[in-house]
């Protein structure tokens, strides 16, 4: 293991410091897995799915992630129950297992908004996410854990034997450890996939909260993937693969190390055990997303057209047959003999279903263009119309 030179992240500035962080050996297996994942990502960029279909897939993926991540923590709800609870009236009273899955779903939506705002990885963001994960819990469960009463050891205990499975670092070390993790994410030139794996391991291992550590770790690791270009269009659930074999998940992240953080968990001698497992799950996830996207793309042209009325289909047919690339509503209205307002309304419906997209200048729609989805599937669309 080595020390990595880096910078400590602060709200207003960076300060030079030495960062103790996992140094991952790039074995042939790890490099091959990264290459395979990147290959799937490139292929996926060529698959065009309509907006309604994509939105449906994204929502379903968030539900699956909410189910799987909470299942790892012992949540008893079935996948169907999770889906129902997420869709229910938010004002009704929810039992704790129900609130947990709703919280995870809300945290995913929260991070999606943060990503659009290009919010950087930060300690403040970690705290915000944990607060969402633990929404509705007692105050002491939200935020960084504090000092334990005299004679009481904070640890993760075996539910059967009552013995400590893991003894995390002292509460007083947590702020600095989180600062080091943030500095690593913001300054390291490690591959995004490696960073995401390190974030996952470090947040579980630092165990900065009384509760919600695993869920927060999976969410923040996902945020590193998403902001680093590995969001796979929000389709699919990486958490599902961690939940398939929970023993393998826990064994991989523990790496056979002693229970005490300061006896090796802080600086694992063979981090490639966890990294290889994480990348293997990413490979399975990327393959599933690609298969799902291909299947959806094949099915969704007719489905997307079904949302359009006759006049909207006629407008789409006119635009495609005349090979318009970029156009304004007034251009079209003059050619087909209807009002500008009518064309705007019809274009809004075409845009909502992924056939055209507005070109926005200074927060105003200046013109429209045909989407890559329509260009690629032009013959099929015209045939179906």
N, C-alpha and C positions, 0 to 999 in steps of 0.2 A: 504494500500500500504506500501511497505517496501523499504529500501535502500539495494541494493545488493553490497557486497564487491567484487571488481574485479580489473583488471589491465588495465591501459591505453596502447593501442598499439602505438608504435612508430616505425619508419623505422628500427632502430637498436636495440631497447631494450624495455622492459616493465617497467613502473613506477607504483608503488602502488598508488591507488587513490580510492575514493568512487565513485561508478557509480550509478546515478539515472536512473533506467531502469524499465520497466514494470515487475511487479511480478504477474505471472499468477496463479490463483488458479486452481488446478487440480481437477475439478469437475468430477463426475461420467460420465456425458455426454462427456466431453472432453477426458477422459481416454478411453471410449468406442470407440469414433471416431478414436483415435490414433490406438487402437487395430485393428479396422476394416481395416484401411488403411494398417497397417503392414501385415495383413492377405492377402490382395490383392497383396502386394509386393512380399510376399513369393510364392504365387501361380504363379505370373508372371515369376518368375525365372525358373519355370519348363516348360515354353512355349518357344520353339525354332523356330525362324524365320530366313529364309535365308538372307544373306547379301543384295542382291538386293532388296528384299521385305522390309527389315528393313530400308534401305536407302531411299526408296520411301516413306515409312510411316513417317520417320523423316523429310524429306523435306516438305511433306504436312502439318505436324504438325507445323513447323516453319511458314509456310504461314498462317495457321489458327491463330496462336498466334499473328502474325504481324497484321492481319486483326482485331482481337478482341481487342487487347490492344489499337490500335489507334481508334477503334470505340468508346471506352469508352471516349476518349478525343474529340469526335465529328468529326472524319474523315469521309467524306461522301462516300468513295469508297465501292463498293460491294465486297463480297468475291471473285467473279470471276475476278473483275478488279484488286484486290490486287495480285492474283495469276499471272495474265498476266504481271503486272508491274514488279514484282520480277524477272520474267523470261526474261524480255526485255534487250536489249543492254544497258549496264551500261553507255555508252558514250553519249547517247542521253540526251537532256534536259528534266527534269521532273518537273511537277508542284508540288507545296508544298505538297498536300495530297499524291501524288505519292512518293515523296522523303521521307516522314514520314514513310510509310510502308516499303520502301526499307531500311531505316536506322534501323528500328527495327529488320528486318531480318538479317542485317549485325551485329547488336549487339548480336543477338542470336548465330551466327556463331563465333563471337569473344569470347564470353563466353565459347562456346564449346571447343575452342582451349585452353583457360585459364584453363579450368577444366582438360584437358589432361596434362597440364603442372603443375597441382596441385598448382595453384596460390591461395594463401590465400585471404580471404575476407579482403579488405583494403579500406581506404579512396581514395587512388590513383586509385583503380579499379572502385570505384563508379564514380569518375570524368571522367575516360576514357569512361565508358559506357554512361554517360550523353552527352559527346562530340560526340559520335557516334549517339545517339538519335537525337541530334540537328545539325547534320552535314548539312552544307549549310545555316544555320541560321546566323544572325548577331552575331558579337563577344560577345556582352554583354549578349547574351542568353546562352553562353557556359561557364561553370565554376560556382563557387559559386556566389550568388548574392551579390551585394555590397550595400552601403548606398544610400538611396533614396534622391532626392532633397528635400530641406526644404518645409514642408507643404504637401508633398505627402505621402500617406500611402500605403505600399506594402500589398496587400490583394488579396484574391480570391473573385471576385465580382459576384453577381447574375446577369445573363445576361438580366433578365427581369426588376427587380426592381432597379438594380444598387447599392444595398446595399452589404456590405462585408459579404460573407458567412463564410469566415475563415481568421483570421489574424495570420499568422505564427510568429515564434520567430524573434527577432531582428537579423539582419545580423551578428552582432558582436558575437552572441552566437553560430552561426552555426558550426565553426570548432571544438569547444569543444563538442558539441552535437554529431557530427559525430565521433569524437574520442571515445566517450563513447559507441556509437553503435558498433563500430568496436571491442572495448575491450569486450563488451558483447558477440558478436558472437565468438570471439576467446577464451574466458575464461570460459563462462558459461557452466554448465552441464545440461542446459535445453535440452529437446528433440529437435531433428532437426526440427520437424514440428512446434513446438512452436517458435523456433528461426526464422524460415522463416516467420511466421505470424508477429512476433515482428518487423523484418526488414521491412516488407511491410508497417506496420503501421507507424513506426518511420520515414521512408524516406518520406512518403506522408505528415506526420505531421510536421516534421522539415522543409520541403519544402525548401531545400537548394539552389534551382536554380530558375531563372526567369521562365523557362519553362522546360518541360520534367520530372517533378517530379514523376507523376504517372507511366509513362512508365519505368523510371529508377527504381522505387520501385518494380514494377512487375518483371523486369529483375533480379534485385539483390536478391529478395526473391527467385526467381527460381534458382539462382546460389547457394544459401544456400541449397535448396532442392537437387539439382544435386550433389553437393560435399558431401552431407550428406547421399547419397545412395538412394534418392527418385527421381531419374531422370526417372524412368519407361522406360528405354531404349530410351529415347528421343521421345517416341511415345505419341501422344495426346497433348492437349493444355489446360492448367489450365486457361489461360486468357479467353478462351471461356466461362467458367462458371461465371467469374466475369462480363462478358459483357451481359449475358442473361437477368439479371434484374439489370440495372445500379442504380436504386433507392435503391434497397436493398443493393447493394455494398457500395454506398456512406453513407447510413444511418447506416450501420454496422460499418464502419470505423470512423464515426463521433460520434457514441454512445450517441447521444442526448446532447452532451456537448456544452458549450458556444463557440462562434466564436473565442474568444481570446485564443491563445496558452497557455498563462500563467494563464488562469482561469480554468484549468482542463485538457486540451489536453496533457500537458506535463506529467501528472501523472494520467491517467484515473482511476476513482474509481471502474469501472466494466469492466476491459479489456476482461473478458470472453465473452462479447457480440461479439467483433471482432474475438476473437480466435475461438469461436464456429462456426461462419459464415465461417471463413477461412478453418477450418477442414471439414466442411460440403461440401464445394466446392471441397476440396481435395478428399473426399470420392466419390463424383460423378465422378471426373476426373479419379481416380484409377479404378473405376468400368468400365468406358468406355474404358480405355486403355486395361484392361484385356479382355473385350469382343472383341475389335478390334484385339488384338493379337491372340486370339484363332481362330477367323475367318480367319485371314491372314495365320496362321500356317496350317490350314486345306487346304487352297487353293494354298499355295506357293510351294509345292513339285513339282507338274507338271510344274508350272511356272518356277521354277529354272532349272529343267531339260531341258526345251525348249531352254535355252541359250547354251546348249552343243551340239557339233556335234557328229557324230557316234563314232569316235575314242575316244573322251573324255568320252562318256558314257561307252564305253567298258572298259576303264581304271578304272572308278569309280566302275563298276560292278566287275572287277577283285579284286580291293582292298577290297570291302565289302564282297565278297564271300569267300575270304581267311582270313578274320578277321584280317587284319593288324591294329595294334594300332599306332605304330610309325615306320616310314620307310624312307629311303633315295631314291632319284631318281635312283641312280646307282643300288640299290637292285632290283627295279622294272624293270629297263631296261634290266637287265640280264635275268629276268624271262620271259619277253614277247617278247624279241628279237628286240627291237628298240633302237635307240641311247639315250644316257643320256639327250642330249639337247631336244629331242622330248618329253621325259617324263617330263622334267622341264616345257616346254611350256604347256603341257596338265594339269599338276598340278597347274600351275598358274591360268588356267581357272577354274578348280575345286575349288580352294581357293577363287577366285573372286565371286563364286556363293554359298559359304558357305558349301561346302561338305568336304573339308579338310582345315587345317590351318598350316602355317609354324611355326616351332620352331626356334626362332632366338637366337643365341648366339654371343655376341660381334658384333652386327649389321650385322651378316651374317646368312643366312638360313642354319641351320645344318641338319634339317630333316623335315618331315611332320607327321601329325597325323590326324585321322578321327575326325570331329567335333561332338559335342554332338547332333547337329541336325541330322547328318547322322546316328549316333548310334541309336537314338530314332526312326527314321523313316526308318531303314534299310530294313525291309520287304516291305514297300510301295515303296521305291526307286527301289529295285530290280524288283518288280512286274511291275513298270512303264517302266523300261528300257527294 
